Amino acid sequence: MSILNLPDEKIYRICEKLDDVSLAKLIQSNSKFYQICQEILDERKELLDEYSHGFINLSDGFAQFMKDFYFIELIKTKGNIIQLVQKWVILFQETDVPWIDPKIHYKTVFPPGITVYRLATIGYDDIYYILNLLRKQGYKLQSIHNF
């Protein structure tokens, strides 16, 4: 049985579960897939544009994203370096919150108090990759600020 023979609703659910690259390839492969699934890809692109627009246009500042009881901050400074900070309060969350990407090395800091920080540095070229990861993992943009 070909995927083309499935009901549109099932194809739509399959498309929702695909990563962006796989979804784009599927949509390009057949007009039926395009008709059923293009809006999913468009929504993802809109969300990524929303995440990136304000942050990319900052000269110096930060954007804060939230998921459950923990935060990711992207701190942009001169020199195309971005500090990536994950923080959470131990009272509200396990002591080992998942890191957004195992390929990015980080340092964990436990200052006095109940907040835990993970710190990493990424290049400006990686910003779309990071923003897309945040979107996929369910982080919501909370605020963008200039310094």
N, CA and C atoms as a LAMMPS dump frame, in Angstrom:
ITEM: TIMESTEP
0
ITEM: NUMBER OF ATOMS
441
ITEM: BOX BOUNDS ff ff ff
-5.0000000000000000e+02 5.0000000000000000e+02
-5.0000000000000000e+02 5.0000000000000000e+02
-5.0000000000000000e+02 5.0000000000000000e+02
ITEM: ATOMS id mol type element x y z
1 1 1 N 0.84 -1.19 0
2 1 2 C 0 0 0
3 1 3 C 0.883 1.25 0
4 2 1 N 0.613 2.131 -0.893
5 2 2 C 1.37 3.367 -1.023
6 2 3 C 0.819 4.423 -0.058
7 3 1 N 1.698 5.281 0.403
8 3 2 C 1.266 6.381 1.269
9 3 3 C 0.259 7.281 0.549
10 4 1 N 0.34 7.339 -0.753
11 4 2 C -0.601 8.156 -1.534
12 4 3 C -2.04 7.659 -1.39
13 5 1 N -2.216 6.392 -1.058
14 5 2 C -3.56 5.831 -0.928
15 5 3 C -4.169 6.039 0.452
16 6 1 N -3.387 6.559 1.377
17 6 2 C -3.917 6.821 2.719
18 6 3 C -4.884 7.998 2.683
19 7 1 N -5.816 8.049 3.644
20 7 2 C -6.698 9.222 3.739
21 7 3 C -5.873 10.486 4.026
22 8 1 N -6.384 11.605 3.574
23 8 2 C -5.674 12.883 3.743
24 8 3 C -5.312 13.154 5.201
25 9 1 N -6.217 12.819 6.129
26 9 2 C -5.97 13.087 7.556
27 9 3 C -4.747 12.314 8.052
28 10 1 N -4.583 11.086 7.603
29 10 2 C -3.423 10.281 8.02
30 10 3 C -2.134 10.854 7.414
31 11 1 N -2.21 11.268 6.177
32 11 2 C -1.037 11.88 5.541
33 11 3 C -0.656 13.153 6.299
34 12 1 N -1.653 13.939 6.674
35 12 2 C -1.406 15.177 7.416
36 12 3 C -0.694 14.87 8.74
37 13 1 N -1.16 13.846 9.455
38 13 2 C -0.539 13.467 10.738
39 13 3 C 0.895 12.981 10.538
40 14 1 N 1.128 12.264 9.46
41 14 2 C 2.49 11.832 9.15
42 14 3 C 3.372 13.053 8.902
43 15 1 N 2.861 13.999 8.139
44 15 2 C 3.622 15.217 7.831
45 15 3 C 3.958 15.997 9.096
46 16 1 N 3.036 16.048 10.038
47 16 2 C 3.281 16.774 11.291
48 16 3 C 4.465 16.196 12.056
49 17 1 N 4.709 14.912 11.91
50 17 2 C 5.763 14.242 12.667
51 17 3 C 7.13 14.298 11.977
52 18 1 N 7.161 14.695 10.718
53 18 2 C 8.42 14.752 9.983
54 18 3 C 9.238 15.97 10.381
55 19 1 N 10.564 15.837 10.318
56 19 2 C 11.407 17.014 10.517
57 19 3 C 11.281 17.909 9.282
58 20 1 N 11.789 19.112 9.377
59 20 2 C 11.609 20.106 8.313
60 20 3 C 12.163 19.65 6.967
61 21 1 N 13.351 19.071 6.964
62 21 2 C 13.978 18.664 5.704
63 21 3 C 13.188 17.534 5.049
64 22 1 N 12.807 16.536 5.847
65 22 2 C 12.028 15.413 5.307
66 22 3 C 10.676 15.879 4.794
67 23 1 N 10.049 16.788 5.526
68 23 2 C 8.753 17.316 5.102
69 23 3 C 8.884 18.063 3.772
70 24 1 N 9.908 18.877 3.654
71 24 2 C 10.117 19.63 2.409
72 24 3 C 10.332 18.682 1.225
73 25 1 N 11.097 17.627 1.439
74 25 2 C 11.33 16.654 0.361
75 25 3 C 10.039 15.941 -0.023
76 26 1 N 9.236 15.562 0.97
77 26 2 C 7.97 14.886 0.693
78 26 3 C 7.037 15.793 -0.104
79 27 1 N 6.937 17.038 0.293
80 27 2 C 6.06 18.003 -0.383
81 27 3 C 6.473 18.184 -1.845
82 28 1 N 7.766 18.17 -2.101
83 28 2 C 8.261 18.34 -3.459
84 28 3 C 8.065 17.102 -4.321
85 29 1 N 7.811 15.963 -3.675
86 29 2 C 7.753 14.713 -4.429
87 29 3 C 6.423 14.46 -5.134
88 30 1 N 5.338 15.121 -4.683
89 30 2 C 4.03 14.818 -5.255
90 30 3 C 3.06 15.952 -4.959
91 31 1 N 2.218 16.282 -5.904
92 31 2 C 1.284 17.4 -5.719
93 31 3 C 0.264 17.121 -4.612
94 32 1 N -0.103 15.859 -4.411
95 32 2 C -1.048 15.542 -3.323
96 32 3 C -0.416 15.873 -1.97
97 33 1 N 0.852 15.517 -1.808
98 33 2 C 1.537 15.846 -0.557
99 33 3 C 1.644 17.354 -0.377
100 34 1 N 1.9 18.035 -1.485
101 34 2 C 1.98 19.502 -1.43
102 34 3 C 0.657 20.087 -0.94
103 35 1 N -0.439 19.65 -1.521
104 35 2 C -1.758 20.178 -1.145
105 35 3 C -2.094 19.898 0.315
106 36 1 N -1.722 18.738 0.81
107 36 2 C -2.096 18.346 2.168
108 36 3 C -1.157 18.939 3.213
109 37 1 N 0.127 19.014 2.908
110 37 2 C 1.136 19.28 3.942
111 37 3 C 1.858 20.62 3.853
112 38 1 N 1.682 21.382 2.79
113 38 2 C 2.419 22.633 2.626
114 38 3 C 2.154 23.6 3.777
115 39 1 N 0.921 23.637 4.268
116 39 2 C 0.61 24.593 5.346
117 39 3 C 1.41 24.286 6.618
118 40 1 N 1.741 23.036 6.871
119 40 2 C 2.559 22.691 8.035
120 40 3 C 3.935 23.328 7.897
121 41 1 N 4.532 23.181 6.728
122 41 2 C 5.849 23.77 6.491
123 41 3 C 5.792 25.294 6.557
124 42 1 N 4.725 25.886 6.012
125 42 2 C 4.559 27.346 6.075
126 42 3 C 4.454 27.824 7.526
127 43 1 N 3.698 27.106 8.356
128 43 2 C 3.553 27.491 9.77
129 43 3 C 4.889 27.409 10.493
130 44 1 N 5.652 26.369 10.207
131 44 2 C 6.971 26.233 10.831
132 44 3 C 7.881 27.382 10.419
133 45 1 N 7.843 27.756 9.149
134 45 2 C 8.674 28.858 8.672
135 45 3 C 8.254 30.172 9.328
136 46 1 N 6.953 30.411 9.453
137 46 2 C 6.461 31.624 10.12
138 46 3 C 6.959 31.695 11.549
139 47 1 N 6.874 30.58 12.253
140 47 2 C 7.305 30.546 13.636
141 47 3 C 8.807 30.804 13.743
142 48 1 N 9.587 30.204 12.869
143 48 2 C 11.027 30.437 12.882
144 48 3 C 11.327 31.901 12.563
145 49 1 N 10.6 32.483 11.606
146 49 2 C 10.785 33.9 11.283
147 49 3 C 10.456 34.774 12.494
148 50 1 N 9.391 34.415 13.208
149 50 2 C 9.007 35.171 14.405
150 50 3 C 10.118 35.088 15.445
151 51 1 N 10.671 33.902 15.64
152 51 2 C 11.748 33.705 16.615
153 51 3 C 12.985 34.494 16.221
154 52 1 N 13.298 34.489 14.933
155 52 2 C 14.573 35.05 14.512
156 52 3 C 14.532 36.543 14.238
157 53 1 N 13.413 37.083 13.76
158 53 2 C 13.371 38.466 13.285
159 53 3 C 13.87 39.461 14.323
160 54 1 N 13.257 39.469 15.462
161 54 2 C 13.645 40.436 16.479
162 54 3 C 15.055 40.225 16.98
163 55 1 N 15.443 38.983 17.124
164 55 2 C 16.769 38.687 17.654
165 55 3 C 17.869 39.035 16.658
166 56 1 N 17.68 38.683 15.416
167 56 2 C 18.692 38.934 14.386
168 56 3 C 18.955 40.433 14.244
169 57 1 N 17.918 41.248 14.425
170 57 2 C 18.057 42.692 14.238
171 57 3 C 18.664 43.416 15.435
172 58 1 N 18.871 42.731 16.543
173 58 2 C 19.509 43.368 17.693
174 58 3 C 20.987 43.602 17.419
175 59 1 N 21.524 44.726 17.918
176 59 2 C 22.971 44.88 17.866
177 59 3 C 23.571 44.212 19.098
178 60 1 N 23.068 44.531 20.264
179 60 2 C 23.431 43.874 21.526
180 60 3 C 22.141 43.66 22.294
181 61 1 N 21.947 42.462 22.796
182 61 2 C 20.742 42.193 23.569
183 61 3 C 20.554 40.704 23.754
184 62 1 N 19.341 40.342 24.194
185 62 2 C 19.099 38.923 24.396
186 62 3 C 17.638 38.588 24.134
187 63 1 N 17.425 37.327 23.833
188 63 2 C 16.08 36.791 23.663
189 63 3 C 15.921 35.667 24.679
190 64 1 N 14.737 35.606 25.285
191 64 2 C 14.472 34.57 26.277
192 64 3 C 13.347 33.668 25.789
193 65 1 N 13.572 32.354 25.898
194 65 2 C 12.61 31.338 25.513
195 65 3 C 12.295 30.49 26.731
196 66 1 N 11.055 30.004 26.811
197 66 2 C 10.66 29.229 27.982
198 66 3 C 9.964 27.939 27.566
199 67 1 N 10.224 26.903 28.336
200 67 2 C 9.537 25.621 28.189
201 67 3 C 9.372 25.066 29.591
202 68 1 N 8.133 24.771 29.969
203 68 2 C 7.846 24.297 31.32
204 68 3 C 8.392 25.299 32.325
205 69 1 N 9.311 24.873 33.189
206 69 2 C 9.86 25.776 34.209
207 69 3 C 11.323 26.102 33.97
208 70 1 N 11.785 25.988 32.722
209 70 2 C 13.166 26.358 32.473
210 70 3 C 13.274 27.243 31.249
211 71 1 N 14.398 27.946 31.192
212 71 2 C 14.593 29.01 30.215
213 71 3 C 15.851 28.779 29.39
214 72 1 N 15.826 29.293 28.186
215 72 2 C 17.01 29.431 27.346
216 72 3 C 17.129 30.912 27.017
217 73 1 N 18.309 31.463 27.218
218 73 2 C 18.573 32.835 26.799
219 73 3 C 19.673 32.813 25.751
220 74 1 N 19.462 33.556 24.694
221 74 2 C 20.48 33.776 23.671
222 74 3 C 20.942 35.213 23.842
223 75 1 N 22.202 35.383 24.186
224 75 2 C 22.751 36.714 24.456
225 75 3 C 23.684 37.073 23.311
226 76 1 N 23.33 38.135 22.603
227 76 2 C 24.088 38.555 21.422
228 76 3 C 24.969 39.746 21.776
229 77 1 N 26.245 39.644 21.449
230 77 2 C 27.181 40.737 21.691
231 77 3 C 27.921 41.05 20.4
232 78 1 N 28.669 42.117 20.427
233 78 2 C 29.463 42.471 19.25
234 78 3 C 30.445 41.351 18.948
235 79 1 N 30.803 41.193 17.716
236 79 2 C 31.773 40.177 17.336
237 79 3 C 31.143 38.871 16.889
238 80 1 N 29.828 38.889 16.648
239 80 2 C 29.133 37.702 16.13
240 80 3 C 29.288 36.463 17.007
241 81 1 N 29.347 36.676 18.309
242 81 2 C 29.374 35.584 19.274
243 81 3 C 28.058 35.608 20.042
244 82 1 N 27.503 34.44 20.243
245 82 2 C 26.242 34.353 20.988
246 82 3 C 26.443 33.418 22.172
247 83 1 N 26.093 33.913 23.344
248 83 2 C 26.12 33.084 24.545
249 83 3 C 24.754 32.401 24.666
250 84 1 N 24.786 31.117 24.894
251 84 2 C 23.581 30.315 25.06
252 84 3 C 23.523 29.924 26.527
253 85 1 N 22.464 30.326 27.221
254 85 2 C 22.332 30.072 28.654
255 85 3 C 21.033 29.319 28.896
256 86 1 N 21.134 28.17 29.522
257 86 2 C 19.948 27.429 29.947
258 86 3 C 19.903 27.544 31.46
259 87 1 N 18.746 27.88 32.011
260 87 2 C 18.666 27.99 33.466
261 87 3 C 17.338 27.456 33.967
262 88 1 N 17.374 26.936 35.163
263 88 2 C 16.164 26.436 35.797
264 88 3 C 16.344 26.454 37.299
265 89 1 N 15.216 26.47 37.999
266 89 2 C 15.198 26.458 39.45
267 89 3 C 15.027 25.005 39.894
268 90 1 N 15.917 24.545 40.752
269 90 2 C 15.905 23.144 41.171
270 90 3 C 14.574 22.752 41.799
271 91 1 N 13.927 23.646 42.494
272 91 2 C 12.662 23.324 43.154
273 91 3 C 11.581 22.876 42.178
274 92 1 N 11.604 23.426 40.965
275 92 2 C 10.543 23.153 40.002
276 92 3 C 10.89 22.063 39
277 93 1 N 12.108 21.627 38.953
278 93 2 C 12.526 20.739 37.879
279 93 3 C 13.561 19.764 38.395
280 94 1 N 13.693 18.678 37.721
281 94 2 C 14.759 17.723 38.023
282 94 3 C 16.096 18.457 37.969
283 95 1 N 17.099 17.889 38.62
284 95 2 C 18.41 18.527 38.578
285 95 3 C 19.089 18.333 37.228
286 96 1 N 18.611 17.4 36.429
287 96 2 C 19.213 17.169 35.125
288 96 3 C 18.2 17.423 34.008
289 97 1 N 18.064 18.657 33.618
290 97 2 C 17.186 19.07 32.521
291 97 3 C 17.889 18.749 31.211
292 98 1 N 17.174 18.236 30.202
293 98 2 C 17.844 17.92 28.929
294 98 3 C 18.456 19.164 28.271
295 99 1 N 19.655 19.002 27.757
296 99 2 C 20.333 20.049 26.999
297 99 3 C 19.772 20.048 25.586
298 100 1 N 19.72 21.206 24.934
299 100 2 C 19.032 21.299 23.651
300 100 3 C 19.712 20.553 22.518
301 101 1 N 21.034 20.38 22.589
302 101 2 C 21.722 19.678 21.503
303 101 3 C 23.005 19.056 22.038
304 102 1 N 23.107 17.73 22.013
305 102 2 C 24.303 17.078 22.558
306 102 3 C 25.594 17.42 21.807
307 103 1 N 25.487 17.959 20.587
308 103 2 C 26.678 18.321 19.824
309 103 3 C 27.299 19.631 20.311
310 104 1 N 26.546 20.41 21.077
311 104 2 C 27.051 21.688 21.582
312 104 3 C 27.547 21.47 23.01
313 105 1 N 28.84 21.724 23.212
314 105 2 C 29.433 21.54 24.538
315 105 3 C 29.045 22.701 25.447
316 106 1 N 28.806 22.381 26.709
317 106 2 C 28.389 23.391 27.67
318 106 3 C 29.104 23.173 28.999
319 107 1 N 29.034 24.179 29.83
320 107 2 C 29.565 24.109 31.185
321 107 3 C 28.392 24.332 32.137
322 108 1 N 28.27 23.505 33.166
323 108 2 C 27.216 23.67 34.162
324 108 3 C 27.767 24.453 35.34
325 109 1 N 26.999 25.435 35.806
326 109 2 C 27.401 26.286 36.919
327 109 3 C 26.316 26.211 37.987
328 110 1 N 26.738 25.959 39.221
329 110 2 C 25.819 25.924 40.353
330 110 3 C 26.195 27.045 41.318
331 111 1 N 25.755 28.276 41.042
332 111 2 C 26.074 29.357 41.984
333 111 3 C 25.267 29.155 43.271
334 112 1 N 25.626 29.879 44.334
335 112 2 C 24.821 29.759 45.556
336 112 3 C 23.357 30.086 45.248
337 113 1 N 22.463 29.33 45.792
338 113 2 C 21.04 29.53 45.533
339 113 3 C 20.441 28.285 44.91
340 114 1 N 19.32 28.474 44.268
341 114 2 C 18.589 27.32 43.752
342 114 3 C 18.498 27.298 42.226
343 115 1 N 19.181 28.208 41.55
344 115 2 C 19.148 28.254 40.091
345 115 3 C 20.406 27.578 39.531
346 116 1 N 20.207 26.744 38.528
347 116 2 C 21.308 26.06 37.847
348 116 3 C 21.451 26.679 36.451
349 117 1 N 22.684 26.85 35.997
350 117 2 C 22.954 27.433 34.681
351 117 3 C 23.808 26.478 33.859
352 118 1 N 23.503 26.398 32.568
353 118 2 C 24.385 25.759 31.597
354 118 3 C 24.771 26.831 30.603
355 119 1 N 26.059 26.916 30.302
356 119 2 C 26.571 27.982 29.45
357 119 3 C 27.305 27.393 28.25
358 120 1 N 27.054 27.969 27.088
359 120 2 C 27.747 27.566 25.863
360 120 3 C 27.913 28.799 24.983
361 121 1 N 28.866 28.727 24.092
362 121 2 C 29.093 29.801 23.128
363 121 3 C 28.902 29.223 21.732
364 122 1 N 28.152 29.937 20.914
365 122 2 C 27.942 29.504 19.53
366 122 3 C 28.285 30.659 18.602
367 123 1 N 28.585 30.337 17.387
368 123 2 C 28.852 31.361 16.382
369 123 3 C 27.546 31.89 15.814
370 124 1 N 27.615 33.079 15.286
371 124 2 C 26.427 33.715 14.725
372 124 3 C 25.839 32.901 13.574
373 125 1 N 26.682 32.173 12.869
374 125 2 C 26.212 31.357 11.746
375 125 3 C 25.28 30.23 12.192
376 126 1 N 25.324 29.875 13.461
377 126 2 C 24.512 28.775 13.977
378 126 3 C 23.153 29.226 14.513
379 127 1 N 22.842 30.496 14.42
380 127 2 C 21.637 31.001 15.077
381 127 3 C 20.36 30.371 14.53
382 128 1 N 20.239 30.197 13.224
383 128 2 C 19.019 29.591 12.689
384 128 3 C 18.89 28.141 13.134
385 129 1 N 20.007 27.455 13.206
386 129 2 C 20.001 26.067 13.694
387 129 3 C 19.476 26.018 15.131
388 130 1 N 19.986 26.898 15.991
389 130 2 C 19.569 26.925 17.395
390 130 3 C 18.102 27.325 17.519
391 131 1 N 17.688 28.355 16.798
392 131 2 C 16.291 28.793 16.87
393 131 3 C 15.349 27.687 16.396
394 132 1 N 15.748 26.966 15.386
395 132 2 C 14.931 25.86 14.896
396 132 3 C 14.856 24.742 15.941
397 133 1 N 15.963 24.457 16.61
398 133 2 C 15.946 23.469 17.694
399 133 3 C 14.979 23.882 18.801
400 134 1 N 15.048 25.143 19.188
401 134 2 C 14.154 25.637 20.239
402 134 3 C 12.701 25.479 19.826
403 135 1 N 12.396 25.825 18.589
404 135 2 C 11.029 25.686 18.088
405 135 3 C 10.588 24.237 18.128
406 136 1 N 11.428 23.337 17.625
407 136 2 C 11.082 21.916 17.572
408 136 3 C 10.875 21.321 18.964
409 137 1 N 11.63 21.819 19.929
410 137 2 C 11.554 21.267 21.281
411 137 3 C 10.469 21.904 22.132
412 138 1 N 9.713 22.818 21.535
413 138 2 C 8.564 23.384 22.246
414 138 3 C 8.847 24.618 23.075
415 139 1 N 10.017 25.224 22.914
416 139 2 C 10.289 26.479 23.614
417 139 3 C 9.47 27.59 22.982
418 140 1 N 8.963 28.484 23.799
419 140 2 C 8.188 29.629 23.327
420 140 3 C 8.963 30.915 23.597
421 141 1 N 8.973 31.802 22.61
422 141 2 C 9.632 33.092 22.767
423 141 3 C 8.893 33.9 23.824
424 142 1 N 9.614 34.336 24.841
425 142 2 C 9.027 35.125 25.913
426 142 3 C 9.285 36.625 25.735
427 143 1 N 10.531 36.97 25.402
428 143 2 C 10.852 38.397 25.283
429 143 3 C 12.169 38.586 24.544
430 144 1 N 12.323 39.779 24.002
431 144 2 C 13.561 40.207 23.347
432 144 3 C 13.899 41.585 23.921
433 145 1 N 15.17 41.781 24.304
434 145 2 C 15.575 43.031 24.939
435 145 3 C 16.886 43.544 24.361
436 146 1 N 17.01 44.862 24.251
437 146 2 C 18.28 45.508 23.942
438 146 3 C 19.014 45.774 25.236
439 147 1 N 20.351 45.803 25.149
440 147 2 C 21.139 46.193 26.335
441 147 3 C 21.2 47.686 26.426
